[in-house]
Amino acid sequence: MLENTPCILIAANEQKAVEEEYYKNTLGFSGHFIFAENLEAGRLLVAANQGFFPIESVGTLAPVTSRVKRLPLYRTEQPIIRNYCAFWMKRTANYYIEEFALILQKLLQKDATL
C-alpha cells in the first residue's frame, strides 16, 4: 500500500546510493526515496506528510507527535523482520565483549516479544 508513497531515509550524500540499494534489494521497498540529513529532518518530513519513515523498534522509541502515526510494516501479510548478528574474533574475546553480546541478545529478544 506504500508503493506510491516516498520512503524517507537518513543518509549522508556519499551513502545515499548504498542506502537506496539496501532498502530496495534487501528489504524489498519499491518506489521513490527522499533523503534527510538527520533524524530531526526525517521527522519533519513525516510531520509534513512527505512520505513514510521506516524505523526499527529496538529499545525505547521517542514519543510521537499528534501529526505522526506509527504502523508496523508488512510484506505479503507478514511483518518485515530484520535479523541481526554479532561477530568478534575468537582470539580477542573477553569478558566485556561476551557481556555486551548477552545484553544485546536480551534486548533483541525482549523486543521480539512485544
Beta strands, then each sheet from edge to edge (+ up, - down):
strand 1: 7-10
strand 2: 33-36
strand 3: 74-75
strand 4: 78-79
sheet 1: 1+ 2+
sheet 2: 3+ 4-
end
